[in-house]
Amino acid sequence: MAEILKETTTIQNEGPREAVTTETKSVATSSQTVEYLVYFFLGVLEILLAFRLIFKLTGASIASGFVSSIYGLTSIFILPFEGIFRRGYAQGVETTSILEPATLTAMIVYAVLIWGIIKLVRIFSGETEER
């Protein structure tokens, strides 16, 4: 289980009192730990897909190791969405910009899919949502 520490420091300007520090510990349940891990991996995937989208739009060179590694890592995640929409091309002086709707579609679908998985984890764990 994950342990979350929260430290609060309060400084009062009235009188000779010093700062008061309060430390609060809370332990995350196993379902919360699963939620944190799933959201972490979703965040990493979304960032990689956003890099891919930006690199394609700006016409980044695939000769760069960083760009080609981003394309290689994300290609498997956008593969199911290829062919839904046509790609848009804009020829520039030095580079060609490519709008990949498959990348945008993948970002949206994976976010909704992970949201649904988290909701199922909460349902099966029996925990109630805080409002």
Steps between C-alpha positions, in 0.01 A plus 500: 500500500608853435552740785417865443659762723368852526685761700339833581691794647306784661670823601323737734619858531329561832736469792818301549362172361707316247382314194273206568556195281231237466574169330214290371543142383246317294537158349362441152290190451602243243236625255627856539852378431374331183327825402820700553703256290244491219477879491881523501530269199218685324684826559821360353311368196316828447826696519666269247201531266502879540871505407421289193221737396719808542795342320280397205338843482833680504662260253771379738779300338492125562879504478496623859525214747253658741235555232540151353479343847177690574358383165609143573353494851167650400444324169354191668252714694364684195493192276135409583389849396687525168271539201200643684577847365732610222824673588541865412823613335640852466816534293740760635829630366713254697258261669158346458251542782269207559177510696435150633139469615585148619718651772223732619251214490736277699548769765125539547418127490774404746396775743136385492604133525720563805225709661263204457755256642547720807124516550484118484783470753307728734180300453667164562692630801179612670641843582278804477600818324563813703303800380 
